[in-house]
Amino acid sequence: MTPAPIAVALDAPDLETAARWAALVTPHVSTVKVGLELYLRYGPDVIASVQGASGVNVFLDLKLHDIPNTVAGAARAVARLRPAILTVHAAGGTAMIKAAVESAPHTQIAAVTVLTSLTEADLERIGLAGPADDAVRRLASLSVEAGATALVCSPHEVAAVRAEVGGGITLITPGVRPAGADTQDQKRVATPERALADGADLLVIGRPITASPDPGAAAAAIAASLRRAS
Ligand SMILES: O=c1ccn([C@@H]2O[C@H](COP(=O)(O)O)[C@@H](O)[C@H]2O)c(=O)[nH]1
């Protein structure tokens, strides 16, 4: 069976747990995601540990955000690990995104538009007043102009972003929760089925899978519900 287009966020406190989760979910999902918690604690070795022998795609979610020269150096440093995807913040601007794209030619650079944990009230406080859709679409189009071939947005904006940037750009949505699941710190959320139907290519799902007593079964259940819905 083809693995589902899900990136499981391995936000684990230690490497053994992350590697165990990865081994349990990789028969069912296409990708595992390494974020700041794991990478800052264990560094580059984490990639091989979570990939194991499966060859699953590794998404390195470091959300780089600095001046272009610094981001170029950071992207070059991690490019040798050959992650399938590396994130940068779209708010870093076109020169910064371009620097990442040029420094990691074998990795897909994904620009994070507006974090899924932010509400419109939060956006207003940081000077982005107005519908989240507007900020997300603006950041999405500048990121694509700068050479990003993937974008991260919430499922709420994914249809609008698809209309803005067209096909050929990978749309990645965190903020995904099965119906009735706890949303925790996520604010702009939707179900996996909704996110996919609205145009997402890859769903980022962490705690609904990893906090389950059986992460393998939780991943398999979401993958099966996506197959039924498609
Ligand atoms: O806007 C964003 C960008 C990245 N993330 C990351 O996705 C996962 C979500 O985990 P859950 O447990 O499913 O909430 C997490 O690693 C975030 O760092 C995001 O949530 N929103």
The ligand as an SDF file (V2000), in Angstrom:
LIG
                    3D

 21 22  0  0  0  0  0  0  0  0999 V2000
    2.8540   26.7100   11.3150 O   0  0  0  0  0  0  0  0  0  0  0  0
    3.3890   25.6800   11.7820 C   0  0  0  0  0  0  0  0  0  0  0  0
    4.6100   25.2270   11.3720 C   0  0  0  0  0  0  0  0  0  0  0  0
    5.1220   24.0710   11.9150 C   0  0  0  0  0  0  0  0  0  0  0  0
    4.4550   23.3860   12.8490 N   0  0  0  0  0  0  0  0  0  0  0  0
    5.0510   22.1460   13.3960 C   0  0  0  0  0  0  0  0  0  0  0  0
    4.1820   21.0400   13.0950 O   0  0  0  0  0  0  0  0  0  0  0  0
    4.1100   20.1570   14.1870 C   0  0  0  0  0  0  0  0  0  0  0  0
    2.6800   20.0330   14.6340 C   0  0  0  0  0  0  0  0  0  0  0  0
    2.5900   19.1220   15.7070 O   0  0  0  0  0  0  0  0  0  0  0  0
    1.1900   18.7400   16.4010 P   0  0  0  0  0  0  0  0  0  0  0  0
    1.6060   17.8900   17.5440 O   0  0  0  0  0  0  0  0  0  0  0  0
    0.3880   18.0000   15.3560 O   0  0  0  0  0  0  0  0  0  0  0  0
    0.5250   19.9970   16.8270 O   0  0  0  0  0  0  0  0  0  0  0  0
    5.0550   20.6760   15.2680 C   0  0  0  0  0  0  0  0  0  0  0  0
    6.2830   19.9860   15.1370 O   0  0  0  0  0  0  0  0  0  0  0  0
    5.2620   22.1460   14.8980 C   0  0  0  0  0  0  0  0  0  0  0  0
    6.5570   22.5880   15.2200 O   0  0  0  0  0  0  0  0  0  0  0  0
    3.2360   23.8310   13.2580 C   0  0  0  0  0  0  0  0  0  0  0  0
    2.5730   23.2200   14.1250 O   0  0  0  0  0  0  0  0  0  0  0  0
    2.7210   24.9620   12.6980 N   0  0  0  0  0  0  0  0  0  0  0  0
  1  2  2  0
  2  3  1  0
  2 21  1  0
  3  4  2  0
  4  5  1  0
  5  6  1  0
  5 19  1  0
  6  7  1  0
  6 17  1  0
  7  8  1  0
  8  9  1  0
  8 15  1  0
  9 10  1  0
 10 11  1  0
 11 12  2  0
 11 13  1  0
 11 14  1  0
 15 16  1  0
 15 17  1  0
 17 18  1  0
 19 20  2  0
 19 21  1  0
M  END
$$$$
